[in-house]
């Protein structure tokens, strides 16, 4: 999936926020970077890794 200025404008309209036209290209690049990072995470082999319920350790019985 790739985000362009048109997609940024549509997301902004749906979110009811104003994104100036001169920032839409920059935001498209940032969103594409985020999507690329998520795609990298999808490639990580987690087959033998148990899901975590908490990563902080708070709320553990003592």
C-alpha positions as protocol buffer text, in pm:
chain_id: "A"
residue {
  index: 1
  type: UNK
  ca { x: 0 y: 0 z: 0 }
}
residue {
  index: 2
  type: UNK
  ca { x: 126 y: 343 z: -87 }
}
residue {
  index: 3
  type: UNK
  ca { x: -1 y: 678 z: 39 }
}
residue {
  index: 4
  type: UNK
  ca { x: -6 y: 985 z: -185 }
}
residue {
  index: 5
  type: UNK
  ca { x: -131 y: 1343 z: -146 }
}
residue {
  index: 6
  type: UNK
  ca { x: -482 y: 1241 z: -249 }
}
residue {
  index: 7
  type: UNK
  ca { x: -495 y: 974 z: 21 }
}
residue {
  index: 8
  type: UNK
  ca { x: -365 y: 1219 z: 283 }
}
residue {
  index: 9
  type: UNK
  ca { x: -636 y: 1467 z: 183 }
}
residue {
  index: 10
  type: UNK
  ca { x: -902 y: 1196 z: 211 }
}
residue {
  index: 11
  type: UNK
  ca { x: -776 y: 1081 z: 553 }
}
residue {
  index: 12
  type: UNK
  ca { x: -775 y: 1443 z: 672 }
}
residue {
  index: 13
  type: UNK
  ca { x: -1130 y: 1494 z: 548 }
}
residue {
  index: 14
  type: UNK
  ca { x: -1251 y: 1174 z: 718 }
}
residue {
  index: 15
  type: UNK
  ca { x: -1074 y: 1273 z: 1041 }
}
residue {
  index: 16
  type: UNK
  ca { x: -1217 y: 1624 z: 1008 }
}
residue {
  index: 17
  type: UNK
  ca { x: -878 y: 1789 z: 1043 }
}
residue {
  index: 18
  type: UNK
  ca { x: -723 y: 2056 z: 827 }
}
residue {
  index: 19
  type: UNK
  ca { x: -398 y: 1959 z: 657 }
}
residue {
  index: 20
  type: UNK
  ca { x: -257 y: 2239 z: 444 }
}
residue {
  index: 21
  type: UNK
  ca { x: -187 y: 2135 z: 86 }
}
residue {
  index: 22
  type: UNK
  ca { x: 182 y: 2218 z: 123 }
}
residue {
  index: 23
  type: UNK
  ca { x: 214 y: 1961 z: 407 }
}
residue {
  index: 24
  type: UNK
  ca { x: 29 y: 1677 z: 235 }
}
residue {
  index: 25
  type: UNK
  ca { x: 334 y: 1553 z: 42 }
}
residue {
  index: 26
  type: UNK
  ca { x: 544 y: 1551 z: 361 }
}
residue {
  index: 27
  type: UNK
  ca { x: 275 y: 1362 z: 552 }
}
residue {
  index: 28
  type: UNK
  ca { x: 243 y: 1112 z: 267 }
}
residue {
  index: 29
  type: UNK
  ca { x: 616 y: 1039 z: 300 }
}
residue {
  index: 30
  type: UNK
  ca { x: 589 y: 999 z: 677 }
}
residue {
  index: 31
  type: UNK
  ca { x: 289 y: 766 z: 647 }
}
residue {
  index: 32
  type: UNK
  ca { x: 470 y: 559 z: 382 }
}
residue {
  index: 33
  type: UNK
  ca { x: 766 y: 529 z: 621 }
}
residue {
  index: 34
  type: UNK
  ca { x: 536 y: 405 z: 897 }
}
residue {
  index: 35
  type: UNK
  ca { x: 372 y: 154 z: 663 }
}
residue {
  index: 36
  type: UNK
  ca { x: 716 y: 30 z: 549 }
}
residue {
  index: 37
  type: UNK
  ca { x: 816 y: -20 z: 914 }
}
residue {
  index: 38
  type: UNK
  ca { x: 496 y: -215 z: 982 }
}
residue {
  index: 39
  type: UNK
  ca { x: 567 y: -432 z: 676 }
}
residue {
  index: 40
  type: UNK
  ca { x: 913 y: -508 z: 822 }
}
residue {
  index: 41
  type: UNK
  ca { x: 752 y: -613 z: 1150 }
}
residue {
  index: 42
  type: UNK
  ca { x: 520 y: -847 z: 959 }
}
residue {
  index: 43
  type: UNK
  ca { x: 827 y: -1030 z: 825 }
}
residue {
  index: 44
  type: UNK
  ca { x: 965 y: -1113 z: 1172 }
}
residue {
  index: 45
  type: UNK
  ca { x: 944 y: -1485 z: 1253 }
}
residue {
  index: 46
  type: UNK
  ca { x: 738 y: -1510 z: 1573 }
}
residue {
  index: 47
  type: UNK
  ca { x: 630 y: -1871 z: 1536 }
}
residue {
  index: 48
  type: UNK
  ca { x: 794 y: -1997 z: 1858 }
}
residue {
  index: 49
  type: UNK
  ca { x: 740 y: -1680 z: 2062 }
}
residue {
  index: 50
  type: UNK
  ca { x: 465 y: -1681 z: 2323 }
}
residue {
  index: 51
  type: UNK
  ca { x: 240 y: -1374 z: 2322 }
}
residue {
  index: 52
  type: UNK
  ca { x: 301 y: -1127 z: 2603 }
}
residue {
  index: 53
  type: UNK
  ca { x: 19 y: -1012 z: 2826 }
}
residue {
  index: 54
  type: UNK
  ca { x: 229 y: -732 z: 2978 }
}
residue {
  index: 55
  type: UNK
  ca { x: 569 y: -597 z: 2888 }
}
residue {
  index: 56
  type: UNK
  ca { x: 615 y: -376 z: 3195 }
}
residue {
  index: 57
  type: UNK
  ca { x: 573 y: -624 z: 3477 }
}
residue {
  index: 58
  type: UNK
  ca { x: 327 y: -396 z: 3657 }
}
residue {
  index: 59
  type: UNK
  ca { x: 33 y: -570 z: 3811 }
}
residue {
  index: 60
  type: UNK
  ca { x: 219 y: -895 z: 3867 }
}
residue {
  index: 61
  type: UNK
  ca { x: 137 y: -1076 z: 4191 }
}
residue {
  index: 62
  type: UNK
  ca { x: 420 y: -1061 z: 4443 }
}
